[in-house]
């Protein structure tokens, strides 16, 4: 019984870390998306001078 619990513990920790990393990436992308739309709504051209 104790070997099963020891084997399951690292998997549970890894799952929580992966879930946290996914949420962080998702939050970063959503904030960037919202910021881009906010700048676009104000008429600020982020691509000016790239051509």
QUIMO-V184792 format. One record per helix or strand of 2 or more residues. SS is the DSSP state (h for helix, s for strand). FROM is the first residue (numbers start at 0). LEN is the number of residues. If there is no record, write none. Layout:
# QUIMO-V184792
<<SS & FROM & LEN> <SS & FROM & LEN>>
This chain:
# QUIMO-V184792
<<h & 1 & 40>>
